[in-house]
Amino acid sequence: MAASSLHIVALRACRTACFPAENVFPFLAWLEAGRLWGMPVHAIVQSMTRKQVADRLGKSLATVRRIEGVLLHPTVGLNGTHHFDPDEVDDLVRDIKRGRVSLAQGIEERTAGTGSRNAECEQCAEFESQIDELRDQLESQRFRHMREIETLASKWSAERTRLQLQYENVKAALAEFVSAIEDLA
């Protein structure tokens, strides 16, 4: 039984005992129609908040607000909560990583008609582009650094093993020499 079906059954069972029929009926009608607050019921269950979207994008809440209606299209609940489709967010993340979309583009599109502010936004977009490029360079450098550390650790381990074997050979040869001298004496 689907989650929404469970809610319907629970509300029907509770309708007469707890809730007046006039308060529950519209809710049941929306739920039975598969829609609640203008969204499919499953989308509300699986939706993301602005904070979750910001965390997923690695950006601030302000950036998420700026790209609403341009790159992301949330549905607003009755309490004013913005609900984002996780698939749409994942598609945006994928497009950003592939270089198809820049969050700066969303900002430029939203502020296109603001006149003198547009020049500032273009500069901000350029800065954001530079920041993204620097982040990519930093991530690449971190990867190369980790690879170099692994290579050095591997070389160190091999050299340590070689020196231990050499030490054991010298120790055995010294023991033989001492034994031979004792035999002569």
C-alpha positions in Angstrom: 0.0 0.0 0.0 1.4 3.4 -1.0 2.2 6.0 1.6 -0.6 8.3 0.3 -3.1 5.3 0.5 -2.1 4.8 4.1 -2.7 8.4 4.9 -6.2 8.2 3.2 -7.1 5.1 5.2 -5.9 6.7 8.4 -7.8 9.9 7.7 -11.0 8.1 6.7 -10.9 6.0 9.9 -10.2 9.1 12.0 -12.6 11.5 10.2 -15.6 10.8 12.3 -13.8 10.5 15.6 -11.3 13.4 15.5 -12.0 15.8 12.6 -15.2 17.4 11.5 -16.1 16.2 8.0 -15.9 19.8 6.5 -12.2 20.1 7.5 -11.1 16.7 6.3 -13.1 16.3 3.1 -11.1 18.9 0.9 -7.8 17.4 2.1 -9.0 13.8 1.3 -10.2 15.0 -2.1 -6.8 16.5 -2.9 -5.0 13.5 -1.6 -7.2 11.0 -3.5 -6.6 13.1 -6.7 -2.9 12.5 -6.1 -2.2 16.2 -5.7 -1.7 18.3 -2.6 -1.0 22.1 -2.6 -0.7 22.0 -6.4 2.1 19.3 -6.3 1.9 15.6 -6.9 1.8 13.9 -3.5 4.9 11.9 -4.2 6.8 15.1 -5.1 6.2 16.6 -1.6 7.5 13.4 0.0 10.6 13.4 -2.2 11.1 17.2 -2.5 14.1 19.2 -1.4 14.2 22.4 0.6 16.3 25.5 -0.3 18.8 24.5 2.3 19.1 21.0 0.9 19.5 22.4 -2.6 22.2 24.9 -1.5 24.1 22.0 0.2 23.8 19.8 -2.9 25.0 22.7 -5.2 27.7 23.8 -2.7 26.3 27.3 -2.9 24.5 29.7 -0.5 20.8 30.1 0.1 21.0 33.5 -1.7 22.3 31.8 -4.8 19.5 29.3 -4.7 17.0 32.1 -4.4 18.6 33.9 -7.4 18.3 30.9 -9.7 14.7 30.1 -8.7 12.4 30.5 -11.7 15.5 30.5 -14.1 17.4 27.3 -13.6 15.2 25.7 -10.9 11.4 25.8 -10.7 10.1 25.1 -7.2 6.6 24.7 -6.1 5.5 26.7 -3.2 3.4 25.0 -0.5 0.6 26.7 1.5 3.0 27.6 4.3 5.4 29.3 1.8 7.9 26.5 1.8 9.6 26.1 -1.6 9.7 22.4 -2.7 12.4 21.5 -5.3 12.3 18.4 -7.5 15.4 16.3 -6.7 15.7 15.1 -10.3 15.7 18.8 -11.5 18.4 19.6 -8.9 20.5 16.5 -9.9 20.2 17.5 -13.6 21.4 21.0 -12.8 24.4 19.7 -10.8 25.2 17.4 -13.7 24.9 20.3 -16.2 27.1 22.5 -14.1 29.8 19.9 -13.8 29.8 19.3 -17.6 30.0 23.0 -18.2 26.7 23.3 -20.0 25.3 25.7 -17.4 26.8 28.3 -15.1 24.9 29.6 -12.1 26.1 33.0 -13.3 23.9 32.6 -16.4 20.9 32.2 -14.2 21.7 35.4 -12.3 22.3 37.2 -15.6 18.9 36.0 -17.1 17.1 37.1 -13.9 18.6 40.6 -13.8 18.7 41.2 -17.6 16.3 44.2 -17.4 17.8 46.0 -14.5 19.9 48.5 -16.4 23.0 49.7 -14.5 22.8 46.8 -12.1 23.3 44.5 -15.1 27.0 45.6 -15.4 27.5 44.7 -11.7 25.9 41.3 -12.3 28.1 40.7 -15.3 31.1 41.4 -13.1 29.7 39.1 -10.4 29.2 36.4 -13.0 32.7 36.8 -14.2 34.0 36.6 -10.6 31.8 33.5 -10.0 33.2 32.0 -13.2 36.8 32.7 -12.0 36.0 31.2 -8.6 34.6 28.0 -10.2 37.7 27.8 -12.4 39.9 28.2 -9.3 37.9 25.5 -7.5 38.4 23.2 -10.4 42.2 23.9 -10.4 42.3 23.4 -6.6 40.5 20.0 -6.9 42.8 19.0 -9.7 45.9 20.0 -7.7 44.6 18.0 -4.7 44.1 15.0 -6.9 47.7 15.3 -8.2 49.0 15.8 -4.7 47.2 12.7 -3.4 48.6 10.7 -6.3 52.1 12.0 -5.6 51.8 11.1 -1.9 50.7 7.6 -2.8 53.6 7.2 -5.2 56.1 8.4 -2.6 54.6 6.1 0.0 54.9 3.2 -2.3 58.6 4.1 -3.1 59.3 4.5 0.6 57.8 1.2 1.4 59.8 -0.6 -1.3 63.0 1.2 -0.2 62.4 0.2 3.5 61.8 -3.4 2.5 65.1 -3.4 0.5 67.0 -1.9 3.4 65.6 -4.3 5.9 66.7 -7.2 3.7 70.2 -5.6 3.3 70.3 -5.2 7.1 69.4 -8.9 7.6 72.1 -10.0 5.1 74.8 -7.8 6.7 73.7 -9.1 10.2 73.9 -12.8 8.9 77.3 -12.1 7.3 78.6 -10.5 10.5 77.3 -13.5 12.6 79.2 -15.9 10.2 82.4 -13.8 10.5 82.2 -13.7 14.3 81.6 -17.4 14.4 84.6 -18.0 12.1 86.8 -15.9 14.3 85.7 -17.8 17.4 86.4 -21.1 15.7 90.0 -19.9 14.9 90.6 -18.8 18.5 
